[in-house]
Amino acid sequence: MSAQQLPETPALLQAWDPPGPVSQAFALDFTSRVKFFMGPVGAGKTTTCIFASQAFSACMPVCIDGIIRSKGVVVRDSFRTLEKTTMASWFQWFPKDYPGWDFTGGNDRPATHTIRFRRPDGRMVESITEFVGIGDKRVEDILRGWEGSWAWMNEADLMSQDVLMYLVQRMPRYPSKRLLPPGIKRPAMVMGDLNAPDIDNYVYKKFIEDCPPTWKLYVQPGGLDPGAENLKHLEADYYPGMMHGQPDWWIRRFIHNRFGYSRFGHPVYGEFNETLHVASGELAPRPGIPIAIGLDGGLTPAAAIVQQLPDGQILVLDELVPGHGLGPTRFATELVRLLLERYPGFDIRVIVADPATEHGADTEAGELSWLETVAKALQQAVVPCFTNEPGLRTEAVRLRLVQMIDGRRPGLLVSPRCRKLIQGFAYGYHFENVKKDANAPFKERPEKNDFSHVHDALQYVVLQVVGRYGVINEAAKSGRPGRPETPQAPAQRPGDFNVWNT
């Protein structure tokens, strides 16, 4: 087939109607070294990536013989799902039996599709696309020696970070330098599409927490948000109908397109609902309202910083989780730094700690306990919590989770800054498995792990604010002491401590 008989790029791309402005911007971004595309189900992510790949191919440099060459790879967690879903969508736009195009492989094995078309300027484009599934093998085993121009990680969150980093290393290596005029730089692109993953997924870390300057995450609006994309190709009740019977965490990720929090084991707080209890944005401290701080000591110290509003709602503003091996003086220094940075001028009304931190010092030798050392460094009194009873501590927080203020606001609202607390609520702070076996029974005591320390700190401060009798009275009124069944708890009745009466 001659170049004049090949379809032009505009004919291919004009057939694609972008789902929305975010999709179009993603497809036409040729400068980002790595770009990921996150959206709700049904938002046109797959088709957008299909056309993004060929738009990029058409922009490759012209080789010495006048042909534009590009080679890419489409990677998925398994070839079977790749063939049934992604390749099926691909062939709707680029048929494998189109005259002048070549297709080899398939049927549960890697495949290659070579398509040829010409640009409006008459230049021929030869675009080679390979399709592979990782399965239970390492990406190095699947793509050893592969060299290309672009890569597409389909359902990127289902693969490991190793796949992404390996693909980045394998480009740009196509076409060969000997085919290009001297001094021509070859572009490269790794793209990925995904539904919003959990915050412990590598995508969150690489694109939110520590995003390189040449990487970019494109985020579509949620399916029910203003500006939701691809609605013209969906039924009017597509998203509302899909929500029926689905848990809140699923709706948050797959419909609202918001990062979620993974769940495993048996969480201590089954009442936690990230959509309800996690604020949509960072919580700023309320002026004129005192601050209360809870501390957990030992080799893995932690702090939780809260405010109790006049109507009883507790705002969890911040956490301090510096890691293992920090002594009390250094920990206090880190806490002072956080307070000066985020809460200057606020009244620190109470600092409460694990009662065990009050002991262990050799007073005759002039040694200070952990609690006394921290208090000295902070130059402020630190009081031990009046109890270390696990059931009472967890119940104090649980009652805040089920409480609703005025029937619409949760009794406990957590700032997104508190990542360790949120992850603990969602999955990490769980009851200990007796045999470390998924089918074994769980102990009644929460497991000590990376999430338990900051949760202990939160329990101490909430319990101190609410008071022993406040917890007991509310638990009794709920109709099931220790495990309230009602979605709403009675209005708060402070016990023997209240920041407003101190």
GITAWO-V526144 format. One record per backbone hydrogen bond with DSSP energy under -1.0 kcal/mol. NH is the residue of the N-H (numbers start at 1). CO is the residue of the C=O. E is the energy in kcal/mol with one decimal. If there is no record, write none. Layout:
[[NH;CO;E] [NH;CO;E]]
This chain:
[[5;2;-1.1] [9;118;-1.5] [12;8;-1.4] [13;9;-2.9] [14;10;-3.2] [16;13;-1.1] [24;20;-2.2] [25;21;-2.3] [26;22;-2.2] [27;23;-2.4] [28;24;-1.9] [29;26;-1.4] [33;214;-1.7] [34;214;-1.5] [35;190;-2.5] [36;216;-2.3] [37;192;-3.0] [38;218;-3.0] [39;194;-2.0] [41;254;-2.4] [43;40;-1.2] [48;44;-1.8] [49;45;-2.2] [50;46;-2.1] [51;47;-2.0] [52;48;-2.1] [53;49;-2.0] [54;50;-1.2] [55;51;-2.3] [56;52;-2.0] [57;53;-1.8] [58;54;-2.1] [59;56;-1.1] [60;57;-1.5] [63;67;-2.3] [64;179;-3.2] [66;63;-2.1] [68;124;-3.1] [70;126;-2.1] [72;128;-2.9] [73;150;-1.1] [74;130;-3.3] [75;152;-2.9] [76;132;-1.5] [82;78;-1.7] [83;79;-3.0] [84;80;-2.1] [85;81;-1.8] [87;82;-2.9] [89;85;-2.0] [90;86;-2.6] [91;87;-2.5] [93;90;-1.1] [94;90;-2.8] [98;95;-1.3] [101;98;-2.2] [102;114;-2.2] [104;112;-2.3] [111;131;-1.7] [112;104;-2.4] [113;129;-3.1] [114;102;-3.1] [115;127;-2.6] [117;125;-1.7] [118;7;-2.1] [119;123;-2.7] [122;119;-2.3] [125;117;-3.8] [126;68;-3.3] [127;115;-2.8] [128;70;-2.8] [129;113;-2.6] [130;72;-2.5] [131;111;-2.8] [132;74;-2.6] [134;76;-2.6] [135;77;-3.3] [137;134;-1.7] [142;138;-1.5] [143;139;-2.8] [146;143;-2.3] [148;170;-1.4] [149;71;-4.0] [150;71;-1.5] [151;189;-1.9] [152;73;-2.8] [153;191;-3.0] [154;75;-2.4] [156;193;-2.7] [158;155;-1.9] [159;156;-1.5] [165;161;-2.5] [166;162;-2.3] [167;163;-2.2] [168;164;-2.2] [169;165;-1.5] [170;166;-1.1] [173;148;-2.2] [179;176;-1.8] [180;177;-1.5] [184;181;-1.6] [189;149;-1.5] [190;33;-1.9] [191;151;-2.9] [192;35;-1.5] [193;153;-1.8] [194;37;-2.0] [199;260;-2.6] [201;198;-1.7] [204;201;-1.1] [205;201;-1.1] [206;202;-2.8] [207;203;-2.2] [208;204;-1.9] [209;204;-1.8] [210;205;-2.4] [215;212;-1.7] [216;34;-2.1] [218;36;-3.2] [220;38;-2.7] [223;255;-3.6] [225;222;-1.4] [228;225;-1.6] [230;19;-2.2] [233;230;-1.5] [234;231;-1.7] [238;235;-1.8] [241;237;-2.5] [242;238;-1.3] [243;239;-1.2] [246;243;-2.1] [251;247;-2.0] [252;248;-2.6] [253;249;-1.7] [254;250;-2.9] [255;251;-1.6] [256;251;-2.6] [258;252;-2.1] [260;197;-2.3] [268;429;-2.3] [272;269;-1.5] [277;273;-3.5] [278;274;-1.4] [279;414;-2.8] [289;286;-1.5] [291;347;-3.2] [292;306;-2.6] [293;350;-2.2] [294;304;-2.7] [295;352;-2.4] [296;302;-2.5] [302;296;-2.0] [303;320;-1.9] [304;294;-2.1] [305;318;-2.5] [306;292;-3.0] [307;315;-2.0] [309;313;-3.1] [312;309;-2.3] [314;411;-2.7] [315;307;-3.2] [316;413;-2.9] [317;305;-1.8] [318;305;-1.5] [320;303;-2.3] [325;299;-3.1] [331;327;-2.5] [332;328;-2.4] [333;329;-2.0] [334;330;-2.2] [335;331;-2.2] [336;332;-2.6] [337;333;-2.3] [338;334;-2.0] [339;335;-2.4] [340;336;-2.7] [341;337;-1.9] [342;338;-2.6] [343;339;-2.2] [346;343;-1.5] [349;291;-1.6] [349;347;-1.4] [350;291;-1.2] [352;293;-2.9] [353;383;-2.4] [354;295;-1.1] [357;354;-1.9] [358;355;-1.6] [359;356;-1.3] [366;363;-1.1] [367;362;-2.5] [371;357;-2.3] [373;369;-2.6] [374;370;-2.3] [375;371;-2.4] [376;372;-2.3] [377;373;-2.1] [378;374;-2.6] [379;375;-1.4] [380;375;-1.6] [383;351;-2.7] [385;353;-3.0] [393;389;-2.2] [394;390;-2.7] [395;391;-1.8] [396;392;-1.7] [397;393;-1.3] [398;394;-2.7] [399;395;-2.5] [401;397;-1.7] [402;398;-1.7] [405;409;-4.5] [408;405;-2.0] [409;405;-2.2] [411;403;-2.5] [413;314;-2.4] [414;277;-3.3] [415;316;-2.5] [418;415;-2.1] [419;417;-1.8] [422;418;-2.4] [423;419;-2.8] [424;420;-2.1] [425;421;-2.8] [426;422;-2.5] [427;423;-2.5] [428;423;-2.6] [429;424;-1.9] [430;428;-1.2] [431;266;-2.4] [432;445;-1.7] [434;441;-2.2] [440;437;-1.8] [443;432;-3.7] [447;430;-2.9] [455;451;-1.3] [456;452;-2.4] [457;453;-2.0] [458;454;-2.0] [459;455;-2.3] [460;456;-2.3] [461;457;-1.9] [462;458;-2.6] [463;459;-2.8] [464;460;-2.1] [465;461;-2.2] [466;462;-2.9] [467;463;-2.9] [471;467;-2.0] [472;468;-2.3] [473;469;-2.7] [474;470;-2.0] [475;471;-2.6] [476;472;-2.2] [477;473;-2.3] [478;474;-1.4] [479;476;-1.3] [483;480;-1.8] [495;466;-3.5] [501;498;-1.6]]
